[in-house]
Structures are given as structure tokens and as C-alpha cells.
Amino acid sequence: MPPVRVVPLTLRATAALLAGLLLLLVGALLVGLSVGSIAVPFADVVGTFVSPSSVDTATRTIILEIRLPRVLLAVVVGAGLSIAGAVFQALLRNPLAEPYILGISSGGTVGAILAISLGVGLSTITTPLASFIGSLLVTVLVYALAQRHGHLDTHTLLLSGVMVGAFFNAAVLLIVAVVHQELRNAFFWLMGNLGGATLSAVSVVGPPVLLASAALILQAKNYNLIATGDETALQLGVEVRRVKRVSYLLASFITGLAVSVSGVIGFVGLIIPHVCRMLFGPDHRALLPASMLAGATFMILADVLARTLLAPAEIPVGAVTAAIGAPLFVYLLKRG
């Protein structure tokens, strides 16, 4: 990936960009709460939060207990995976880097599946923790494999990520095959699914994802400098090794939490940052928050498609994101 030229953004331009994306997110939230096997008018959606007494009990139950947790979880997962993908792309200076391709999602899946199979992944805390540990181990392994004479080879890192990811995917299938009785329902989760969303899961995963994302956004200026090259960034006062290590850890933490509650949802971390970069430029001060807002919007709409395309049946949301992301990935590869 060639060095990028960072164009200074005015406060007004940044505010306008983020305001527009925020409006899109609000619109997606309304669509997510309204559209489903039972259509709910937008007026009833708004009335549920503004004037609950004006909406019948059954409708309020559908919105508050079924769709709201799912939509909020989609926001957390979409925003988290998108900013993690944007950070990986910044650190590796490669637009094809993202948690799924680097194998981190697969590591998180193995951690969560092992916790469930051992009977310790039944709470909303142990499963995310196990998933995070799995993601972190894969991050360390891929990073170590990509080292060449003390330097990080980004091409080797991508290939190592694909290889390690394939190995861990095979490990998941093996675990499921061995303890199939306990994990019979895990297949749907492995393909990416938000159907089991609960407010408790959102309350456990949401705050740490937002805090870790905020910490990454605070490093945006450093990412801009790293994009020009490690040596240049060092000369400009950036502690490149420290920034990279902390950023890898936080991005892996976000990915592990997302995987633990949604399963493997690929290509979000590839699609959203790349589209935002093409539309709004490479400045990470705008790119990171824009990726979060756009990722949340994209995940809500993808989940709406997942539960309406074959209604009343439901398809995994990971299949929807893959159907969009895989062709784009091929297109990026063709462009080199």
C-alpha cells in the first residue's frame, strides 16, 4: 500500500461527515426495529419510546424484547469489527487486512467453542473472555510468523493469517464433531448470527468495545504518521512499536468480544473501512469514527436482510456479509 497524503480536515467538514453518518445510523435503527416477520409502522416504533401508552402491549414486546437487543448488538458488532479492520489496515498499510482474513475471528471462535464445550461458557462473561484469549493467541501467533529479521512482513502476515485461520476453522469443526451433542446448535452461531441477542449481552460487550474503540481513535494521529512509513513516524516522535502493540491488543480485544456474541461475521472489517477511505479520504481522525458509524449501519441492514430475505426462515447474517464482501475482496485483489 503506497504512502497516503493526509489532507487536513476542517472541524466543520468533520462534523458534517459524522452528522450525516449518524443520521444514516438512526434511519437504519428505525428500519431494524420496524422490519421483520411482523411489520411494525414507524409511528409505533417512535411511540414505543416517546409515548409507550399509545402502543399496544404486543407491539411493545416485539420492539423492546426481541428487536431492540438484536439491533443494539448489531451496532456494537458492526462498529467494533469495522474500527478493528481500519486499525489493522493502518498498522499494516494494507487495505486487505481485517480480523477475519488475519484469522483473529477464527481464534476467537475456538476460544468460545472450547468454553462452551467444557461447560464454563454459559455466562455472559466467560464466553467473551475465552473468545478474547483465543483472538489474542492467534494475533501473537500470526505476528510471530510474519517477523523477518526483526521486521514485520505484511505480505507474510496476510498469508499467515489465512493459514492460521484455516487451521482454527478446522479445529472448530473437530471440536463440534467430538462434542456434537453439547454443541448441536453451534453451527448456526458459527456462521454468524444475532438471533440470540439479549440486553445483558449488549450491556456486557458494549461498554468495553466502545472504550477500546475510543482508545484507538485517540491514536488516529499516530496512524496517519505510521501510514507514511515506520521510519518517518519514528523521526516525528511516534513510539511505533508501542503504538502497534497496544493497537493490536485493543483491536484483538474488540474482535474477540464481537465474535463471542455474534459468531464469525467476515468481511465487515474489510468492506466498511475501505469504502469510507474511498469516500472520505485516508485521515484516520475521521476514518475511524466514520467506520464505526458506517459499520453499525451496515450490520443493522445486513441483519434485516438476513431475517427477511427468506422469511419466516432466517439465514445467518454472516452469509449476507460474505455474499457482499467476497466479491469485493476479489475486486481488491485484482486491483493489486
Summary of the structure (lengths in Angstrom):
residues: 336
radius of gyration: 19.9
end to end distance: 9.1
largest distance: 67.8
contacts: 1213
relative contact order: 0.18
helix: 74%
strand: 1%
